[in-house]
Amino acid sequence: MYTCVLNPSYTEEEFDRVFNDSWPKMSEQFGGDSQDVVRERQKFRVTKMNQRGAVYKDGYMIYFFAGAVEGTTFKMTFALFGNNANGSKSYLHSSDFLSAINTTLATQYTEVVFNPVEGSSIDSYRDTMQPQTEVLIGEVVRDEEVAEDGVTYHVTKHSIT
């Protein structure tokens, strides 16, 4: 069973495990900095965000996310996709996984914004899952590329249903 928890209590070991599982897909975004340096920097960055969340499969953390809250909008700016207890990320294609996130976010927010780096593995995942995301989370009300500090983001805003 998938459960999504906002502002979860999580251990440093859980964060490290999920970060390490995600590293191969995100390492090129950090300009050659070492995995250890980036992990510590991201741990600090996450503490400054005003919303954190995690998805668990049968009590085992598989996904960690964080971002900013603006009114009733949650802007997700950080995500880590860990392996499940069997060493797989197959849950990424599960409607139950996305539904757990939607159900939890809908308790507090009317909109959710995703802004992965254009062309990144998370952006590719977003492209693949967009039809399912629209059904489970809600209609897309904004879909555009935004450039900030030399980085292009693919911004998608959903109205939560």
Long-range contacts (C-beta under 8 A, 24 or more apart in sequence): 1-57, 1-58, 2-55, 2-56, 2-57, 2-91, 2-94, 2-96, 2-97, 2-99, 2-100, 3-55, 3-56, 3-100, 4-53, 4-54, 4-55, 4-56, 4-100, 4-101, 4-103, 4-104, 4-105, 5-53, 5-54, 5-55, 5-56, 5-104, 6-51, 6-52, 6-53, 6-104, 6-105, 6-108, 7-51, 7-52, 7-53, 8-52, 8-53, 8-54, 8-61, 10-54, 10-61, 10-64, 12-43, 14-54, 14-61, 14-64, 15-43, 15-46, 15-64, 15-80, 17-61, 17-82, 18-61, 18-62, 18-63, 18-64, 18-80, 18-81, 18-82, 19-80, 21-80, 21-81, 21-82, 21-83, 21-89, 22-80, 22-81, 22-82, 25-81, 25-120, 25-121, 25-122, 26-120, 26-121, 26-122, 29-117, 29-120, 42-78, 45-78, 46-78, 49-77, 49-78, 53-101, 53-104, 53-105, 55-97, 55-100, 55-101, 57-84, 57-85, 57-91, 57-97, 58-85, 60-84, 60-85, 62-91, 63-91, 63-97, 67-113, 69-109, 72-108, 72-109, 72-110, 72-111, 73-109, 73-110, 73-111, 73-112, 73-113, 73-157, 74-105, 74-108, 74-109, 74-111, 74-112, 74-113, 75-112, 75-113, 75-115, 76-112, 76-113, 76-114, 76-115, 77-115, 79-122, 81-122, 92-125, 92-129, 93-129, 95-132, 95-136, 98-129, 98-132, 98-133, 98-136, 98-137, 99-136, 101-137, 102-136, 102-137, 102-138, 102-160, 105-137, 105-160, 106-160, 106-161, 109-160, 110-159, 110-160, 111-141, 111-157, 111-158, 111-159, 111-160, 112-137, 112-138, 112-157, 112-158, 112-160, 113-142, 113-155, 113-156, 113-157, 113-158, 114-155, 114-156, 114-158, 115-146, 115-153, 115-154, 115-155, 115-156, 116-153, 116-154, 117-151, 117-152, 117-153, 117-154, 118-145, 118-152, 118-153, 118-154, 123-154, 126-154, 126-156, 130-156, 133-158, 134-158, 137-161
